[in-house]
Structure formats: C-alpha cells, structure tokens
Amino acid sequence: MRPAFAGIDFGTSNSTVGVVRNGQPHLVALEGGQVTLPSAVFFNFEDGRICFGRQAIANYTDSVEGRLMRSLKSVLGSSLAHEKTRIKARSIGFMEIIGLFLGHLRKKLEEDGGDLVETVVLGRPVQFVDDDPQADANAQSDLEKAAHAQGFKHIAFQFEPIAAALDYEQRVTREELALIIDMGGGTSDFSVVRVSPERARLPDRKDDILASRGVHIGGTDFDRLLSIAHVMPQLGYLTQTKDGKRNLPASYFIDLATWQRINLVYTAKAMTHLRQIRYEAARADLVDRFIHIVEHRYGHALAALVEKAKIELTGLSSAEVAVRLSDVEFAAEIARDGLDATIARDIGRVTATVAETMRDAQVKPSDITAVFLTGGSTAIPLARREILALVPQASVIDGDMFGSVGLGLALDAQRKFG
C-alpha cells in the first residue's frame, strides 16, 4: 500500500481528519459515521473513562458525574496553556488534555486505513493570538509538542485558509484569483490565492499565496457575546448591589458565558464568593438562578443552548434560550436584529481584516473572481452579507462548511511528504 498523507484540522468547536490514500482524498469517519467530531473531552468520574466528541457531550448532558472540557484550542497562546486543572483526584495540564484529543484523532485515522501514520500536517489559524508574534509562535510550538507526544514523528503546519484553497482548487476549471474566507469557532482567517488546474500540480505554491491575515474572532466569541447580552442579565449581570452604589462583579458572569472558562465557576472558592455576592445583591433572586446553575453544573449545557439559538438565527427571525431546572426556570428571547447588534462590532473587525488582506495582496476588489467560504460562522447572515459586499462582482462558492480545511491539509501533506 502506498503511504497515507494525513491532515488534522483541530478546531475550536469541531475537528476533522483528512487523508489521501492511493491518491484519493477523503475525510475520516470519527464518530458514528460522522466526519466531524466536536472538540470536547469528558472525564467520567464514575468509571474513570475518557470519551470524546458527541459521546463526551452526551455524558455531560445525561448528568454523568465528571468533567467536560470544550473549546480547548482557545487556550493555545494564552496563559491557560501551561496551567493545570483538577480532574477528580489529580491535576492535569491543558496541553496534556489537548494531546489526549489529538491522540484520539490519530487512533481514528489509523483505524480508517489499518496502517501506522506518523506524518501529519496540522492546520493552524493565521494568528493564534492577535498582534503577539511570540505568543503565536509559542502556540504552534505547544501544539507541535502535543502531537509529538501522541506518536506523530514528522509534523508540518499549514494556514487553515490556504488548506481550504487547496481543497477549492480541486474543482476549478480555469485560473481564478480567489478570496478564501474561513470563519470557524475560534478564529477567522483570510487569504488571497491564485488557483488553477495547472498550478495544482506545482510542488511549490509560495508565489501563488498573495496574502494571508487572521483575527481571533469566531463562533465561540459570538456565543459569548450573545450570552452576556441576552442571558446573563437574567442571572444578575449588570444589576446593582443593595446600596445602589455599584454593579455586581462581572467576572463570574463572563466566565459562565465563555466556553473555556466555565469550569472556573465550579470551584469551592467561586461558590463562596457567589454566596457573598448574593448577600450584597439588590436582585438576590437572579443571583440565586446563577448559583443553581453552578450547583447543577449546567454551565456547558447553557452555553450549548446559546449556541443552538445562534445557529437557529441563521434561518429564523427569533430564537429562544430556555432553561428548565428543578430549582430555576427562565427563558431569553433573541431576535435576529438582536444577534446582529450584539456581534456587529466583531463583524466590523472581520470585514476590516478582509479588506486589509486584499490590500496586502495589492489587488482591487474587482480583481477577485471567486470567494470561497468555509467554516460554520460563514453561515451567519450578517457576516456573509458584510464580507460579500466587499467583492460584489465575484462568484460565491460554498465549500464543505466543516470539511474543506481537513481535506486541504491532507492534500498539503501529500505535497510536502510525497
């Protein structure tokens, strides 16, 4: 059998694995026939097992005693990357948890072909961290070390929008100057790339990549903003103390609204502080709701409800976040224009970065012949509308929303290691 060429798209919300075997690219089935795997890890305290993806989320929502970790990619380049978190009786580093997830992806990759795979191209955003080259370099180095620890011996990296361009190039019939838009769960990345059937055969494509930029904005940021604006006020956010002199501290509300920080509110120290906040609150009833959610370990489930509402708002004019627990029940109605207003500032930063990418490439908007969209956040109507308004003459191609990057990384692995 000829060697396999593999690419891993380790995403903030979802991950995929692409592989080229015998010259044919495909995505590896990672869970129950699905080629996407939610980037989630669950440590089961009842039987000691570790599970991943949909099974991890199902265990958590079924109230199995344990610890759910999501949006792990977001810790890369941050102060959390080299910190540890308590998992029952032991402390485990965040990078070790990322390694466990990468190891699971490698296992699925090898099960797919029944062979040993030690070579991989890992996808990476154009910037793990905005405007901090050292932190960005540290993030890639940490991810590389985590992959090495899981048995990958030969590791290369490729920008995620470039990988998407390589996937798009498989279907072009003539030369195109393409604007690649990859908006995922944690980052939004853009490239201007020259593609054609002839160029696809070239071993070196550096001259065809005219510009790449990225910004640390993605779907989980929109989830956080929606939660802070529309859900957290019903748990006491922005309400005052009894004396009316100040608002309640915001940090716990922001932590509960942020996927990778939710577990921080589950500590004994946090609960002690929350009870003190409740004592000082003018609306103690709302803080009681917050405390009940923490006691029920309902934070990730609440974040999932917000994410679900965001997704529903791509096609509906309104959606509801409804919490129904034994001790607390409330609902937050979110309208489409509410979503737009909440994320407008971040979408403005996204479109400004797209425009900067084209300026870096020294091309006019009218020079762009095609826009290739991938990543789940490109489905958000405001994002799509504002980006496409920059290049109104270009044809619009919707790639595999979650699979284009994984396939392109596998094609890049074939190019780099073949």
HELIX and SHEET records of a PDB file:
HELIX    1   1 GLY A   53  THR A   61  1                                   9    
HELIX    2   2 LEU A   72  VAL A   75  5                                   4    
HELIX    3   3 SER A   79  HIS A   82  5                                   4    
HELIX    4   4 PHE A   94  GLY A  113  1                                  20    
HELIX    5   5 PRO A  133  ALA A  149  1                                  17    
HELIX    6   6 GLU A  160  GLU A  169  1                                  10    
HELIX    7   7 ARG A  199  ARG A  201  5                                   3    
HELIX    8   8 LYS A  206  ASP A  208  5                                   3    
HELIX    9   9 GLY A  219  LEU A  226  1                                   8    
HELIX   10  10 SER A  227  VAL A  231  3                                   5    
HELIX   11  11 MET A  232  LEU A  235  5                                   4    
HELIX   12  12 SER A  251  ALA A  257  1                                   7    
HELIX   13  13 TRP A  259  TYR A  266  5                                   8    
HELIX   14  14 ALA A  268  GLU A  280  1                                  13    
HELIX   15  15 ALA A  284  GLU A  295  1                                  12    
HELIX   16  16 GLY A  299  GLU A  312  1                                  14    
HELIX   17  17 ARG A  336  ASP A  360  1                                  25    
HELIX   18  18 PRO A  365  ASP A  367  5                                   3    
HELIX   19  19 GLY A  376  ALA A  379  5                                   4    
HELIX   20  20 PRO A  381  LEU A  388  1                                   8    
HELIX   21  21 SER A  404  PHE A  417  1                                  14    
SHEET    1   A 5 GLN A  24  LEU A  27  0                                        
SHEET    2   A 5 ASN A  14  ARG A  21 -1                                        
SHEET    3   A 5 PHE A   5  ASP A   9 -1                                        
SHEET    4   A 5 THR A 119  ARG A 124  1                                        
SHEET    5   A 5 HIS A 154  PHE A 159  1                                        
SHEET    1   B 3 GLN A  24  LEU A  27  0                                        
SHEET    2   B 3 ASN A  14  ARG A  21 -1                                        
SHEET    3   B 3 LEU A  37  PRO A  38 -1                                        
SHEET    1   C 3 ILE A  50  PHE A  52  0                                        
SHEET    2   C 3 ALA A  40  ASN A  44 -1                                        
SHEET    3   C 3 GLY A  66  ARG A  70 -1                                        
SHEET    1   D 2 LYS A  84  ILE A  87  0                                        
SHEET    2   D 2 ARG A  90  GLY A  93 -1                                        
SHEET    1   E 5 ILE A 209  VAL A 215  0                                        
SHEET    2   E 5 SER A 188  VAL A 195 -1                                        
SHEET    3   E 5 GLU A 176  MET A 183 -1                                        
SHEET    4   E 5 ALA A 370  THR A 374  1                                        
SHEET    5   E 5 SER A 395  ASP A 398  1                                        
SHEET    1   F 2 SER A 318  ARG A 324  0                                        
SHEET    2   F 2 GLU A 329  ALA A 335 -1                                        
END                                                                             
